[in-house]
């Protein structure tokens, strides 16, 4: 489900609406929960998203990498992906 939603975020034209901002904030939290549950494919997906040239998608990735569950359990992986965001 997150993949489908993030494709829509990536292709969205209107990003100033209240609905888009709320969706972005929600994805800034929920994607990390999915990654924590499925770290193998989850981190690979985060790597793919981090490589996109889209400020909203990269913000979502950055926010999810700040979550304690990911930083504490997978510190090296989180550091590597964060380095690619810079």
PDB file of N, CA, C and O in Angstrom:
ATOM      1  N   UNK A   1       0.817  -1.180   0.000  1.00  0.00           N
ATOM      2  CA  UNK A   1       0.000   0.000   0.000  1.00  0.00           C
ATOM      3  C   UNK A   1       0.874   1.264   0.000  1.00  0.00           C
ATOM      4  O   UNK A   1       0.576   2.234  -0.697  1.00  0.00           O
ATOM      5  N   UNK A   2       1.951   1.240   0.786  1.00  0.00           N
ATOM      6  CA  UNK A   2       2.835   2.400   0.821  1.00  0.00           C
ATOM      7  C   UNK A   2       3.454   2.685  -0.543  1.00  0.00           C
ATOM      8  O   UNK A   2       3.614   3.845  -0.925  1.00  0.00           O
ATOM      9  N   UNK A   3       3.797   1.643  -1.268  1.00  0.00           N
ATOM     10  CA  UNK A   3       4.382   1.854  -2.599  1.00  0.00           C
ATOM     11  C   UNK A   3       3.406   2.607  -3.497  1.00  0.00           C
ATOM     12  O   UNK A   3       3.798   3.557  -4.175  1.00  0.00           O
ATOM     13  N   UNK A   4       2.157   2.201  -3.509  1.00  0.00           N
ATOM     14  CA  UNK A   4       1.153   2.856  -4.340  1.00  0.00           C
ATOM     15  C   UNK A   4       0.963   4.305  -3.922  1.00  0.00           C
ATOM     16  O   UNK A   4       0.857   5.192  -4.769  1.00  0.00           O
ATOM     17  N   UNK A   5       0.921   4.544  -2.634  1.00  0.00           N
ATOM     18  CA  UNK A   5       0.731   5.906  -2.133  1.00  0.00           C
ATOM     19  C   UNK A   5       1.934   6.772  -2.485  1.00  0.00           C
ATOM     20  O   UNK A   5       1.773   7.913  -2.917  1.00  0.00           O
ATOM     21  N   UNK A   6       3.137   6.236  -2.303  1.00  0.00           N
ATOM     22  CA  UNK A   6       4.326   7.029  -2.589  1.00  0.00           C
ATOM     23  C   UNK A   6       4.505   7.307  -4.075  1.00  0.00           C
ATOM     24  O   UNK A   6       5.103   8.320  -4.437  1.00  0.00           O
ATOM     25  N   UNK A   7       4.013   6.454  -4.927  1.00  0.00           N
ATOM     26  CA  UNK A   7       4.010   6.757  -6.362  1.00  0.00           C
ATOM     27  C   UNK A   7       3.126   7.969  -6.614  1.00  0.00           C
ATOM     28  O   UNK A   7       3.477   8.846  -7.404  1.00  0.00           O
ATOM     29  N   UNK A   8       1.988   8.019  -5.947  1.00  0.00           N
ATOM     30  CA  UNK A   8       1.097   9.172  -6.106  1.00  0.00           C
ATOM     31  C   UNK A   8       1.723  10.443  -5.536  1.00  0.00           C
ATOM     32  O   UNK A   8       1.557  11.526  -6.098  1.00  0.00           O
ATOM     33  N   UNK A   9       2.438  10.312  -4.425  1.00  0.00           N
ATOM     34  CA  UNK A   9       3.135  11.471  -3.859  1.00  0.00           C
ATOM     35  C   UNK A   9       4.161  11.964  -4.865  1.00  0.00           C
ATOM     36  O   UNK A   9       4.246  13.162  -5.134  1.00  0.00           O
ATOM     37  N   UNK A  10       4.934  11.052  -5.418  1.00  0.00           N
ATOM     38  CA  UNK A  10       6.001  11.395  -6.355  1.00  0.00           C
ATOM     39  C   UNK A  10       5.453  12.078  -7.605  1.00  0.00           C
ATOM     40  O   UNK A  10       6.089  12.983  -8.146  1.00  0.00           O
ATOM     41  N   UNK A  11       4.299  11.658  -8.057  1.00  0.00           N
ATOM     42  CA  UNK A  11       3.730  12.208  -9.282  1.00  0.00           C
ATOM     43  C   UNK A  11       2.735  13.338  -9.030  1.00  0.00           C
ATOM     44  O   UNK A  11       2.163  13.875  -9.979  1.00  0.00           O
ATOM     45  N   UNK A  12       2.524  13.702  -7.782  1.00  0.00           N
ATOM     46  CA  UNK A  12       1.544  14.745  -7.442  1.00  0.00           C
ATOM     47  C   UNK A  12       1.969  16.092  -7.999  1.00  0.00           C
ATOM     48  O   UNK A  12       3.138  16.471  -7.936  1.00  0.00           O
ATOM     49  N   UNK A  13       1.008  16.795  -8.538  1.00  0.00           N
ATOM     50  CA  UNK A  13       1.270  18.137  -9.035  1.00  0.00           C
ATOM     51  C   UNK A  13       1.009  19.176  -7.956  1.00  0.00           C
ATOM     52  O   UNK A  13       1.833  20.064  -7.734  1.00  0.00           O
ATOM     53  N   UNK A  14      -0.109  19.072  -7.297  1.00  0.00           N
ATOM     54  CA  UNK A  14      -0.506  20.017  -6.252  1.00  0.00           C
ATOM     55  C   UNK A  14      -0.031  19.491  -4.904  1.00  0.00           C
ATOM     56  O   UNK A  14      -0.530  18.479  -4.412  1.00  0.00           O
ATOM     57  N   UNK A  15       0.935  20.183  -4.312  1.00  0.00           N
ATOM     58  CA  UNK A  15       1.514  19.719  -3.057  1.00  0.00           C
ATOM     59  C   UNK A  15       1.287  20.677  -1.899  1.00  0.00           C
ATOM     60  O   UNK A  15       1.790  20.458  -0.798  1.00  0.00           O
ATOM     61  N   UNK A  16       0.546  21.717  -2.143  1.00  0.00           N
ATOM     62  CA  UNK A  16       0.314  22.707  -1.094  1.00  0.00           C
ATOM     63  C   UNK A  16      -0.986  22.481  -0.339  1.00  0.00           C
ATOM     64  O   UNK A  16      -1.245  23.150   0.661  1.00  0.00           O
ATOM     65  N   UNK A  17      -1.789  21.562  -0.796  1.00  0.00           N
ATOM     66  CA  UNK A  17      -3.095  21.354  -0.168  1.00  0.00           C
ATOM     67  C   UNK A  17      -2.944  20.781   1.238  1.00  0.00           C
ATOM     68  O   UNK A  17      -1.940  20.150   1.573  1.00  0.00           O
ATOM     69  N   UNK A  18      -3.943  21.013   2.025  1.00  0.00           N
ATOM     70  CA  UNK A  18      -3.966  20.494   3.396  1.00  0.00           C
ATOM     71  C   UNK A  18      -3.925  18.962   3.392  1.00  0.00           C
ATOM     72  O   UNK A  18      -3.277  18.353   4.244  1.00  0.00           O
ATOM     73  N   UNK A  19      -4.607  18.353   2.447  1.00  0.00           N
ATOM     74  CA  UNK A  19      -4.638  16.892   2.357  1.00  0.00           C
ATOM     75  C   UNK A  19      -3.254  16.325   2.037  1.00  0.00           C
ATOM     76  O   UNK A  19      -2.842  15.328   2.629  1.00  0.00           O
ATOM     77  N   UNK A  20      -2.538  16.952   1.109  1.00  0.00           N
ATOM     78  CA  UNK A  20      -1.208  16.474   0.758  1.00  0.00           C
ATOM     79  C   UNK A  20      -0.263  16.597   1.948  1.00  0.00           C
ATOM     80  O   UNK A  20       0.497  15.674   2.240  1.00  0.00           O
ATOM     81  N   UNK A  21      -0.311  17.734   2.631  1.00  0.00           N
ATOM     82  CA  UNK A  21       0.564  17.955   3.788  1.00  0.00           C
ATOM     83  C   UNK A  21       0.268  16.920   4.872  1.00  0.00           C
ATOM     84  O   UNK A  21       1.192  16.392   5.491  1.00  0.00           O
ATOM     85  N   UNK A  22      -0.995  16.629   5.103  1.00  0.00           N
ATOM     86  CA  UNK A  22      -1.364  15.622   6.103  1.00  0.00           C
ATOM     87  C   UNK A  22      -0.870  14.236   5.696  1.00  0.00           C
ATOM     88  O   UNK A  22      -0.384  13.476   6.534  1.00  0.00           O
ATOM     89  N   UNK A  23      -0.995  13.908   4.413  1.00  0.00           N
ATOM     90  CA  UNK A  23      -0.516  12.620   3.921  1.00  0.00           C
ATOM     91  C   UNK A  23       0.990  12.512   4.076  1.00  0.00           C
ATOM     92  O   UNK A  23       1.495  11.477   4.510  1.00  0.00           O
ATOM     93  N   UNK A  24       1.704  13.555   3.732  1.00  0.00           N
ATOM     94  CA  UNK A  24       3.163  13.566   3.867  1.00  0.00           C
ATOM     95  C   UNK A  24       3.571  13.337   5.318  1.00  0.00           C
ATOM     96  O   UNK A  24       4.484  12.557   5.589  1.00  0.00           O
ATOM     97  N   UNK A  25       2.904  14.009   6.248  1.00  0.00           N
ATOM     98  CA  UNK A  25       3.209  13.831   7.673  1.00  0.00           C
ATOM     99  C   UNK A  25       2.945  12.394   8.111  1.00  0.00           C
ATOM    100  O   UNK A  25       3.739  11.810   8.848  1.00  0.00           O
ATOM    101  N   UNK A  26       1.838  11.828   7.661  1.00  0.00           N
ATOM    102  CA  UNK A  26       1.507  10.443   8.025  1.00  0.00           C
ATOM    103  C   UNK A  26       2.560   9.478   7.491  1.00  0.00           C
ATOM    104  O   UNK A  26       2.979   8.561   8.197  1.00  0.00           O
ATOM    105  N   UNK A  27       2.984   9.681   6.259  1.00  0.00           N
ATOM    106  CA  UNK A  27       4.008   8.821   5.675  1.00  0.00           C
ATOM    107  C   UNK A  27       5.350   9.011   6.373  1.00  0.00           C
ATOM    108  O   UNK A  27       6.175   8.097   6.399  1.00  0.00           O
ATOM    109  N   UNK A  28       5.566  10.176   6.929  1.00  0.00           N
ATOM    110  CA  UNK A  28       6.783  10.440   7.682  1.00  0.00           C
ATOM    111  C   UNK A  28       6.878   9.618   8.949  1.00  0.00           C
ATOM    112  O   UNK A  28       7.932   9.559   9.583  1.00  0.00           O
ATOM    113  N   UNK A  29       5.795   8.995   9.314  1.00  0.00           N
ATOM    114  CA  UNK A  29       5.768   8.132  10.505  1.00  0.00           C
ATOM    115  C   UNK A  29       5.533   6.669  10.142  1.00  0.00           C
ATOM    116  O   UNK A  29       6.230   5.785  10.641  1.00  0.00           O
ATOM    117  N   UNK A  30       4.568   6.415   9.287  1.00  0.00           N
ATOM    118  CA  UNK A  30       4.118   5.034   9.083  1.00  0.00           C
ATOM    119  C   UNK A  30       5.066   4.170   8.266  1.00  0.00           C
ATOM    120  O   UNK A  30       5.136   2.960   8.485  1.00  0.00           O
ATOM    121  N   UNK A  31       5.786   4.755   7.343  1.00  0.00           N
ATOM    122  CA  UNK A  31       6.679   3.951   6.511  1.00  0.00           C
ATOM    123  C   UNK A  31       7.747   3.261   7.355  1.00  0.00           C
ATOM    124  O   UNK A  31       8.123   2.123   7.073  1.00  0.00           O
ATOM    125  N   UNK A  32       8.230   3.938   8.380  1.00  0.00           N
ATOM    126  CA  UNK A  32       9.225   3.345   9.266  1.00  0.00           C
ATOM    127  C   UNK A  32       8.707   2.133  10.010  1.00  0.00           C
ATOM    128  O   UNK A  32       9.466   1.210  10.306  1.00  0.00           O
ATOM    129  N   UNK A  33       7.420   2.130  10.314  1.00  0.00           N
ATOM    130  CA  UNK A  33       6.814   0.966  10.968  1.00  0.00           C
ATOM    131  C   UNK A  33       6.831  -0.242  10.044  1.00  0.00           C
ATOM    132  O   UNK A  33       7.077  -1.365  10.484  1.00  0.00           O
ATOM    133  N   UNK A  34       6.574  -0.012   8.785  1.00  0.00           N
ATOM    134  CA  UNK A  34       6.600  -1.097   7.802  1.00  0.00           C
ATOM    135  C   UNK A  34       8.029  -1.603   7.639  1.00  0.00           C
ATOM    136  O   UNK A  34       8.260  -2.810   7.579  1.00  0.00           O
ATOM    137  N   UNK A  35       8.983  -0.683   7.569  1.00  0.00           N
ATOM    138  CA  UNK A  35      10.387  -1.070   7.417  1.00  0.00           C
ATOM    139  C   UNK A  35      10.846  -1.887   8.617  1.00  0.00           C
ATOM    140  O   UNK A  35      11.566  -2.872   8.453  1.00  0.00           O
ATOM    141  N   UNK A  36      10.442  -1.493   9.815  1.00  0.00           N
ATOM    142  CA  UNK A  36      10.818  -2.240  11.017  1.00  0.00           C
ATOM    143  C   UNK A  36      10.250  -3.663  10.980  1.00  0.00           C
ATOM    144  O   UNK A  36      10.886  -4.600  11.463  1.00  0.00           O
ATOM    145  N   UNK A  37       9.071  -3.819  10.415  1.00  0.00           N
ATOM    146  CA  UNK A  37       8.449  -5.139  10.331  1.00  0.00           C
ATOM    147  C   UNK A  37       9.058  -5.995   9.219  1.00  0.00           C
ATOM    148  O   UNK A  37       9.117  -7.219   9.335  1.00  0.00           O
ATOM    149  N   UNK A  38       9.506  -5.352   8.150  1.00  0.00           N
ATOM    150  CA  UNK A  38      10.075  -6.052   6.989  1.00  0.00           C
ATOM    151  C   UNK A  38      11.398  -5.386   6.595  1.00  0.00           C
ATOM    152  O   UNK A  38      11.481  -4.764   5.536  1.00  0.00           O
ATOM    153  N   UNK A  39      12.426  -5.507   7.431  1.00  0.00           N
ATOM    154  CA  UNK A  39      13.649  -4.733   7.203  1.00  0.00           C
ATOM    155  C   UNK A  39      14.375  -5.041   5.894  1.00  0.00           C
ATOM    156  O   UNK A  39      14.956  -4.133   5.299  1.00  0.00           O
ATOM    157  N   UNK A  40      14.361  -6.245   5.445  1.00  0.00           N
ATOM    158  CA  UNK A  40      15.074  -6.587   4.208  1.00  0.00           C
ATOM    159  C   UNK A  40      14.557  -5.788   3.021  1.00  0.00           C
ATOM    160  O   UNK A  40      15.302  -5.015   2.419  1.00  0.00           O
ATOM    161  N   UNK A  41      13.311  -5.968   2.690  1.00  0.00           N
ATOM    162  CA  UNK A  41      12.746  -5.239   1.545  1.00  0.00           C
ATOM    163  C   UNK A  41      12.451  -3.785   1.913  1.00  0.00           C
ATOM    164  O   UNK A  41      12.445  -2.912   1.046  1.00  0.00           O
ATOM    165  N   UNK A  42      12.212  -3.531   3.184  1.00  0.00           N
ATOM    166  CA  UNK A  42      11.908  -2.174   3.622  1.00  0.00           C
ATOM    167  C   UNK A  42      13.078  -1.227   3.441  1.00  0.00           C
ATOM    168  O   UNK A  42      12.906  -0.126   2.918  1.00  0.00           O
ATOM    169  N   UNK A  43      14.264  -1.635   3.865  1.00  0.00           N
ATOM    170  CA  UNK A  43      15.429  -0.770   3.709  1.00  0.00           C
ATOM    171  C   UNK A  43      15.824  -0.620   2.241  1.00  0.00           C
ATOM    172  O   UNK A  43      16.286   0.444   1.828  1.00  0.00           O
ATOM    173  N   UNK A  44      15.648  -1.657   1.470  1.00  0.00           N
ATOM    174  CA  UNK A  44      15.917  -1.536   0.038  1.00  0.00           C
ATOM    175  C   UNK A  44      14.983  -0.495  -0.581  1.00  0.00           C
ATOM    176  O   UNK A  44      15.402   0.298  -1.424  1.00  0.00           O
ATOM    177  N   UNK A  45      13.742  -0.501  -0.168  1.00  0.00           N
ATOM    178  CA  UNK A  45      12.782   0.488  -0.668  1.00  0.00           C
ATOM    179  C   UNK A  45      13.180   1.896  -0.220  1.00  0.00           C
ATOM    180  O   UNK A  45      13.101   2.839  -1.007  1.00  0.00           O
ATOM    181  N   UNK A  46      13.604   2.044   1.032  1.00  0.00           N
ATOM    182  CA  UNK A  46      14.059   3.356   1.500  1.00  0.00           C
ATOM    183  C   UNK A  46      15.255   3.838   0.683  1.00  0.00           C
ATOM    184  O   UNK A  46      15.347   5.025   0.367  1.00  0.00           O
ATOM    185  N   UNK A  47      16.166   2.939   0.340  1.00  0.00           N
ATOM    186  CA  UNK A  47      17.319   3.310  -0.499  1.00  0.00           C
ATOM    187  C   UNK A  47      16.848   3.831  -1.860  1.00  0.00           C
ATOM    188  O   UNK A  47      17.361   4.828  -2.369  1.00  0.00           O
ATOM    189  N   UNK A  48      15.876   3.146  -2.430  1.00  0.00           N
ATOM    190  CA  UNK A  48      15.340   3.574  -3.725  1.00  0.00           C
ATOM    191  C   UNK A  48      14.687   4.953  -3.617  1.00  0.00           C
ATOM    192  O   UNK A  48      14.888   5.815  -4.473  1.00  0.00           O
ATOM    193  N   UNK A  49      13.911   5.145  -2.565  1.00  0.00           N
ATOM    194  CA  UNK A  49      13.248   6.434  -2.370  1.00  0.00           C
ATOM    195  C   UNK A  49      14.261   7.548  -2.133  1.00  0.00           C
ATOM    196  O   UNK A  49      14.091   8.664  -2.625  1.00  0.00           O
ATOM    197  N   UNK A  50      15.314   7.244  -1.379  1.00  0.00           N
ATOM    198  CA  UNK A  50      16.334   8.247  -1.075  1.00  0.00           C
ATOM    199  C   UNK A  50      17.061   8.705  -2.330  1.00  0.00           C
ATOM    200  O   UNK A  50      17.594   9.815  -2.365  1.00  0.00           O
ATOM    201  N   UNK A  51      17.090   7.878  -3.347  1.00  0.00           N
ATOM    202  CA  UNK A  51      17.784   8.222  -4.592  1.00  0.00           C
ATOM    203  C   UNK A  51      16.944   9.110  -5.507  1.00  0.00           C
ATOM    204  O   UNK A  51      17.462   9.667  -6.475  1.00  0.00           O
ATOM    205  N   UNK A  52      15.662   9.246  -5.211  1.00  0.00           N
ATOM    206  CA  UNK A  52      14.798  10.078  -6.052  1.00  0.00           C
ATOM    207  C   UNK A  52      15.091  11.557  -5.846  1.00  0.00           C
ATOM    208  O   UNK A  52      15.458  11.985  -4.751  1.00  0.00           O
ATOM    209  N   UNK A  53      14.930  12.312  -6.888  1.00  0.00           N
ATOM    210  CA  UNK A  53      15.124  13.762  -6.813  1.00  0.00           C
ATOM    211  C   UNK A  53      13.770  14.422  -6.533  1.00  0.00           C
ATOM    212  O   UNK A  53      13.194  15.095  -7.388  1.00  0.00           O
ATOM    213  N   UNK A  54      13.288  14.209  -5.320  1.00  0.00           N
ATOM    214  CA  UNK A  54      11.990  14.756  -4.917  1.00  0.00           C
ATOM    215  C   UNK A  54      12.077  15.147  -3.445  1.00  0.00           C
ATOM    216  O   UNK A  54      12.294  14.291  -2.588  1.00  0.00           O
ATOM    217  N   UNK A  55      11.912  16.412  -3.152  1.00  0.00           N
ATOM    218  CA  UNK A  55      12.108  16.879  -1.786  1.00  0.00           C
ATOM    219  C   UNK A  55      11.093  16.303  -0.803  1.00  0.00           C
ATOM    220  O   UNK A  55      11.434  16.069   0.356  1.00  0.00           O
ATOM    221  N   UNK A  56       9.875  16.073  -1.228  1.00  0.00           N
ATOM    222  CA  UNK A  56       8.876  15.516  -0.315  1.00  0.00           C
ATOM    223  C   UNK A  56       9.155  14.052  -0.011  1.00  0.00           C
ATOM    224  O   UNK A  56       9.051  13.627   1.140  1.00  0.00           O
ATOM    225  N   UNK A  57       9.505  13.288  -1.019  1.00  0.00           N
ATOM    226  CA  UNK A  57       9.822  11.873  -0.809  1.00  0.00           C
ATOM    227  C   UNK A  57      11.067  11.750   0.073  1.00  0.00           C
ATOM    228  O   UNK A  57      11.108  10.917   0.979  1.00  0.00           O
ATOM    229  N   UNK A  58      12.058  12.562  -0.186  1.00  0.00           N
ATOM    230  CA  UNK A  58      13.281  12.515   0.625  1.00  0.00           C
ATOM    231  C   UNK A  58      13.001  12.947   2.071  1.00  0.00           C
ATOM    232  O   UNK A  58      13.609  12.419   3.001  1.00  0.00           O
ATOM    233  N   UNK A  59      12.092  13.893   2.260  1.00  0.00           N
ATOM    234  CA  UNK A  59      11.693  14.299   3.610  1.00  0.00           C
ATOM    235  C   UNK A  59      11.050  13.121   4.331  1.00  0.00           C
ATOM    236  O   UNK A  59      11.337  12.877   5.503  1.00  0.00           O
ATOM    237  N   UNK A  60      10.187  12.396   3.640  1.00  0.00           N
ATOM    238  CA  UNK A  60       9.523  11.228   4.227  1.00  0.00           C
ATOM    239  C   UNK A  60      10.567  10.193   4.652  1.00  0.00           C
ATOM    240  O   UNK A  60      10.480   9.641   5.749  1.00  0.00           O
ATOM    241  N   UNK A  61      11.534   9.935   3.804  1.00  0.00           N
ATOM    242  CA  UNK A  61      12.603   8.984   4.143  1.00  0.00           C
ATOM    243  C   UNK A  61      13.362   9.475   5.367  1.00  0.00           C
ATOM    244  O   UNK A  61      13.585   8.716   6.310  1.00  0.00           O
ATOM    245  N   UNK A  62      13.758  10.738   5.355  1.00  0.00           N
ATOM    246  CA  UNK A  62      14.534  11.314   6.462  1.00  0.00           C
ATOM    247  C   UNK A  62      13.771  11.203   7.790  1.00  0.00           C
ATOM    248  O   UNK A  62      14.342  10.827   8.814  1.00  0.00           O
ATOM    249  N   UNK A  63      12.500  11.530   7.761  1.00  0.00           N
ATOM    250  CA  UNK A  63      11.690  11.459   8.978  1.00  0.00           C
ATOM    251  C   UNK A  63      11.625  10.030   9.518  1.00  0.00           C
ATOM    252  O   UNK A  63      11.711   9.818  10.728  1.00  0.00           O
ATOM    253  N   UNK A  64      11.475   9.073   8.643  1.00  0.00           N
ATOM    254  CA  UNK A  64      11.384   7.679   9.077  1.00  0.00           C
ATOM    255  C   UNK A  64      12.707   7.163   9.617  1.00  0.00           C
ATOM    256  O   UNK A  64      12.719   6.310  10.504  1.00  0.00           O
ATOM    257  N   UNK A  65      13.803   7.659   9.105  1.00  0.00           N
ATOM    258  CA  UNK A  65      15.111   7.240   9.609  1.00  0.00           C
ATOM    259  C   UNK A  65      15.401   7.815  10.990  1.00  0.00           C
ATOM    260  O   UNK A  65      16.318   7.355  11.670  1.00  0.00           O
ATOM    261  N   UNK A  66      14.639   8.804  11.408  1.00  0.00           N
ATOM    262  CA  UNK A  66      14.791   9.379  12.745  1.00  0.00           C
ATOM    263  C   UNK A  66      14.115   8.539  13.833  1.00  0.00           C
ATOM    264  O   UNK A  66      14.368   8.746  15.020  1.00  0.00           O
ATOM    265  N   UNK A  67      13.293   7.634  13.451  1.00  0.00           N
ATOM    266  CA  UNK A  67      12.533   6.829  14.414  1.00  0.00           C
ATOM    267  C   UNK A  67      13.468   5.923  15.206  1.00  0.00           C
ATOM    268  O   UNK A  67      14.357   5.285  14.641  1.00  0.00           O
ATOM    269  N   UNK A  68      13.258   5.873  16.522  1.00  0.00           N
ATOM    270  CA  UNK A  68      14.103   5.070  17.408  1.00  0.00           C
ATOM    271  C   UNK A  68      14.153   3.605  17.010  1.00  0.00           C
ATOM    272  O   UNK A  68      15.208   2.975  17.080  1.00  0.00           O
ATOM    273  N   UNK A  69      13.029   3.064  16.595  1.00  0.00           N
ATOM    274  CA  UNK A  69      12.989   1.639  16.252  1.00  0.00           C
ATOM    275  C   UNK A  69      14.008   1.304  15.165  1.00  0.00           C
ATOM    276  O   UNK A  69      14.658   0.260  15.229  1.00  0.00           O
ATOM    277  N   UNK A  70      14.152   2.159  14.187  1.00  0.00           N
ATOM    278  CA  UNK A  70      15.104   1.894  13.109  1.00  0.00           C
ATOM    279  C   UNK A  70      16.525   2.258  13.523  1.00  0.00           C
ATOM    280  O   UNK A  70      17.454   1.489  13.275  1.00  0.00           O
ATOM    281  N   UNK A  71      16.705   3.406  14.143  1.00  0.00           N
ATOM    282  CA  UNK A  71      18.050   3.846  14.529  1.00  0.00           C
ATOM    283  C   UNK A  71      18.702   2.896  15.519  1.00  0.00           C
ATOM    284  O   UNK A  71      19.903   2.644  15.426  1.00  0.00           O
ATOM    285  N   UNK A  72      17.945   2.368  16.455  1.00  0.00           N
ATOM    286  CA  UNK A  72      18.515   1.508  17.482  1.00  0.00           C
ATOM    287  C   UNK A  72      18.771   0.091  16.973  1.00  0.00           C
ATOM    288  O   UNK A  72      19.780  -0.520  17.324  1.00  0.00           O
ATOM    289  N   UNK A  73      17.875  -0.428  16.159  1.00  0.00           N
ATOM    290  CA  UNK A  73      18.028  -1.803  15.681  1.00  0.00           C
ATOM    291  C   UNK A  73      18.956  -1.921  14.468  1.00  0.00           C
ATOM    292  O   UNK A  73      19.603  -2.952  14.279  1.00  0.00           O
ATOM    293  N   UNK A  74      19.020  -0.873  13.655  1.00  0.00           N
ATOM    294  CA  UNK A  74      19.789  -0.946  12.406  1.00  0.00           C
ATOM    295  C   UNK A  74      20.629   0.324  12.221  1.00  0.00           C
ATOM    296  O   UNK A  74      20.473   1.017  11.215  1.00  0.00           O
ATOM    297  N   UNK A  75      21.509   0.638  13.165  1.00  0.00           N
ATOM    298  CA  UNK A  75      22.229   1.921  13.102  1.00  0.00           C
ATOM    299  C   UNK A  75      23.091   2.094  11.854  1.00  0.00           C
ATOM    300  O   UNK A  75      23.128   3.187  11.288  1.00  0.00           O
ATOM    301  N   UNK A  76      23.777   1.056  11.416  1.00  0.00           N
ATOM    302  CA  UNK A  76      24.649   1.171  10.238  1.00  0.00           C
ATOM    303  C   UNK A  76      23.833   1.389   8.964  1.00  0.00           C
ATOM    304  O   UNK A  76      24.188   2.212   8.120  1.00  0.00           O
ATOM    305  N   UNK A  77      22.767   0.660   8.841  1.00  0.00           N
ATOM    306  CA  UNK A  77      21.916   0.797   7.654  1.00  0.00           C
ATOM    307  C   UNK A  77      21.309   2.192   7.601  1.00  0.00           C
ATOM    308  O   UNK A  77      21.266   2.819   6.543  1.00  0.00           O
ATOM    309  N   UNK A  78      20.840   2.672   8.746  1.00  0.00           N
ATOM    310  CA  UNK A  78      20.257   4.015   8.816  1.00  0.00           C
ATOM    311  C   UNK A  78      21.309   5.061   8.455  1.00  0.00           C
ATOM    312  O   UNK A  78      21.025   5.979   7.685  1.00  0.00           O
ATOM    313  N   UNK A  79      22.515   4.936   8.998  1.00  0.00           N
ATOM    314  CA  UNK A  79      23.588   5.888   8.687  1.00  0.00           C
ATOM    315  C   UNK A  79      23.912   5.895   7.195  1.00  0.00           C
ATOM    316  O   UNK A  79      24.122   6.954   6.604  1.00  0.00           O
ATOM    317  N   UNK A  80      23.950   4.730   6.603  1.00  0.00           N
ATOM    318  CA  UNK A  80      24.272   4.626   5.178  1.00  0.00           C
ATOM    319  C   UNK A  80      23.211   5.332   4.329  1.00  0.00           C
ATOM    320  O   UNK A  80      23.550   6.096   3.425  1.00  0.00           O
ATOM    321  N   UNK A  81      21.962   5.087   4.607  1.00  0.00           N
ATOM    322  CA  UNK A  81      20.897   5.712   3.824  1.00  0.00           C
ATOM    323  C   UNK A  81      20.869   7.219   4.056  1.00  0.00           C
ATOM    324  O   UNK A  81      20.674   7.989   3.115  1.00  0.00           O
ATOM    325  N   UNK A  82      21.065   7.643   5.308  1.00  0.00           N
ATOM    326  CA  UNK A  82      21.101   9.080   5.608  1.00  0.00           C
ATOM    327  C   UNK A  82      22.241   9.767   4.869  1.00  0.00           C
ATOM    328  O   UNK A  82      22.085  10.902   4.418  1.00  0.00           O
ATOM    329  N   UNK A  83      23.374   9.105   4.737  1.00  0.00           N
ATOM    330  CA  UNK A  83      24.504   9.686   4.025  1.00  0.00           C
ATOM    331  C   UNK A  83      24.155   9.914   2.551  1.00  0.00           C
ATOM    332  O   UNK A  83      24.621  10.875   1.941  1.00  0.00           O
ATOM    333  N   UNK A  84      23.349   9.043   1.996  1.00  0.00           N
ATOM    334  CA  UNK A  84      22.935   9.196   0.600  1.00  0.00           C
ATOM    335  C   UNK A  84      21.906  10.307   0.415  1.00  0.00           C
ATOM    336  O   UNK A  84      21.708  10.796  -0.697  1.00  0.00           O
ATOM    337  N   UNK A  85      21.261  10.698   1.490  1.00  0.00           N
ATOM    338  CA  UNK A  85      20.300  11.800   1.413  1.00  0.00           C
ATOM    339  C   UNK A  85      20.978  13.158   1.383  1.00  0.00           C
ATOM    340  O   UNK A  85      20.419  14.131   0.876  1.00  0.00           O
ATOM    341  N   UNK A  86      22.188  13.219   1.932  1.00  0.00           N
ATOM    342  CA  UNK A  86      22.874  14.519   2.059  1.00  0.00           C
ATOM    343  C   UNK A  86      23.371  15.055   0.752  1.00  0.00           C
ATOM    344  O   UNK A  86      23.963  16.133   0.711  1.00  0.00           O
TER     345      UNK A  86
END
